[in-house]
Amino acid sequence: MIIDEIWFYVAIAVLLVIAVFLFFLQSRYQRDAFELSQDLAKAQADLTQINQKFEQLSAEKIRSNNGQFSIKHKPKRVLNELAKKKRKLTACTAKLKKRNSKNNN
């Protein structure tokens, strides 16, 4: 009978040790899960911030490229306009010289 009581107390002690071990293991897993959820939230916030910065830079690049396109083609347009004005000026100067020569005659 005494041996049976000893085994009973040993079994209770072993079960108690296992229960304490499982309690600490569960608390460790909960802490790890909490830390991982915090890390995930921070990573998502960082990713959102990076995505916003990428969109800003993409929009800026598009605006910059559009500006460069108009700058590249703007001098050609200006030169074409100047050439047209120069031809008109030359034609007007020639007409004016003809009129002056007719009036002088």
C-alpha positions in Angstrom: 0.0 0.0 0.0 2.8 2.4 0.8 4.4 1.7 -2.6 1.1 2.4 -4.3 0.9 5.7 -2.4 4.4 6.6 -3.4 3.7 5.8 -7.1 0.6 7.9 -6.8 2.5 10.9 -5.5 5.2 10.4 -8.1 2.6 10.3 -10.9 1.1 13.5 -9.5 4.5 15.2 -9.3 5.3 14.1 -12.9 2.0 15.4 -14.1 2.5 18.7 -12.3 6.0 19.0 -13.9 4.5 18.3 -17.3 1.7 20.9 -16.6 4.2 23.6 -15.6 6.4 22.8 -18.7 3.3 23.0 -21.0 2.3 26.3 -19.3 5.7 27.8 -19.9 5.7 26.4 -23.5 2.3 27.9 -24.2 3.3 31.3 -22.8 6.5 31.2 -24.9 4.5 30.5 -28.0 2.1 33.3 -27.2 4.9 35.7 -26.7 6.6 34.6 -30.0 3.2 34.9 -31.8 2.8 38.5 -30.4 6.3 39.5 -31.4 5.8 38.0 -34.9 2.5 39.9 -35.3 4.3 43.1 -34.3 7.1 42.4 -36.8 4.5 41.7 -39.5 2.7 44.9 -38.8 5.9 46.9 -38.9 6.9 45.1 -42.2 3.5 45.9 -43.7 3.8 49.6 -42.6 7.3 49.7 -44.1 6.1 48.1 -47.3 3.2 50.6 -47.6 5.7 53.5 -47.1 8.0 52.1 -49.7 5.1 51.6 -52.1 4.0 55.2 -51.6 7.5 56.5 -52.1 7.8 54.3 -55.3 4.5 55.8 -56.6 5.7 59.3 -55.9 9.0 58.7 -57.7 7.2 57.1 -60.6 4.9 60.0 -60.9 7.8 62.4 -60.7 9.7 60.4 -63.3 6.7 60.5 -65.6 6.3 64.3 -65.1 10.1 64.7 -65.7 10.0 62.6 -68.9 7.0 64.6 -70.2 8.9 67.8 -69.4 12.0 66.5 -71.2 9.9 65.5 -74.2 8.4 68.9 -74.5 11.8 70.5 -73.9 13.4 68.3 -76.6 10.8 69.3 -79.1 10.2 72.9 -78.0 13.5 74.2 -79.6 12.5 72.5 -82.9 9.1 74.3 -82.8 10.7 77.6 -81.9 13.3 77.2 -84.8 10.5 76.3 -87.2 8.5 79.4 -86.1 11.6 81.6 -86.4 12.3 80.2 -89.9 8.7 81.0 -90.9 8.9 84.5 -89.5 12.3 85.0 -91.2 10.8 84.0 -94.6 7.8 86.4 -94.0 10.2 89.1 -93.0 12.3 88.5 -96.1 9.2 88.5 -98.3 7.9 91.7 -96.7 11.3 93.3 -97.1 11.4 92.4 -100.8 7.9 93.8 -101.3 8.8 97.0 -99.5 11.9 97.4 -101.6 9.8 96.9 -104.8 7.3 99.6 -103.6 10.0 102.0 -102.7 11.7 101.5 -106.0 8.3 102.0 -107.8 7.6 105.1 -105.7 11.1 106.5 -106.4 10.6 106.1 -110.2 
